[in-house]
Amino acid sequence: MAQPKYIEKYLRIKPEVDRIFDDLEGYKNFCRFNMLKFDERDLYKSEQYRKFEKYRNWRNKQFDKQQNNF
């Protein structure tokens, strides 16, 4: 059954919002595994988030190296 146009427009998530939620979930997991205090307000601002970004970049580089070896 087809959805009305206003519902399709309302339920669609923009890519920017999707990225924010993905970053928030990743940051939450990083804090949980490293036993750090998690606060949503620290997203993109705190020193802990910068450490998370460094970790994520390092992990992505490691994954790329593994993919290139095959």
N, C-alpha and C positions, 0 to 999 in steps of 0.2 A: 504494500500500500504506500503510495507516494505521500511524502510529508509536505505540508504547506510551506510556501517560500519563507515566511517569517520564522518558522521553526528551524529550517535548514540554515538560515543566516545566523540565528541566535546560537545554535549549537556548534557552529564551526569555531575552532580554536586557531587564532592567528599564530604564525610561526614565532613571532617575538614572545608571545605568552607561553608557548610550548617550550621555548628555550629557557625561559625563566624557571618554569617548573622542573625541567630536567636538571638545571644547575642547582636548584634548591634541593632536589632529591639526592643528587650526587654529593653535595656539601653535607647534607644530613648524615649520609652513610660514612663519609670521611670522619666527621666528628664522632660518630658512634664507635667506629673501629679504633680510633685513636684516643678515645675517652676524653674528648674535649667538650667544652660547653657549647651547645648548639643554640643559636638565636637567629631567627629569620631576618632580623634587622641587620645582621652583619654581612649579608650576602652582598658581594662586590665591594665591600668597604674594609673589612677587618684584616688584621695580620694573619689570622687563621685561614681566611679565604684565600689569601695570597699563597699560603703554604699548600692549600688544596689545589690551586691552579698549577703550581710547580709540580706537584705530584701527578696531576692529570696529564700535563705535558710530557713528563718523564715516562709515564706509563704508555702514552700514545707513541712515543719514539721507540720504546722497547717493542711494542707490538709491530710497528712498521719494520723494524730490523728483523724480527722473526718472519714476517711475510716476505721480505726480500731474500731471505736465505733459501726459500723453496723454489 
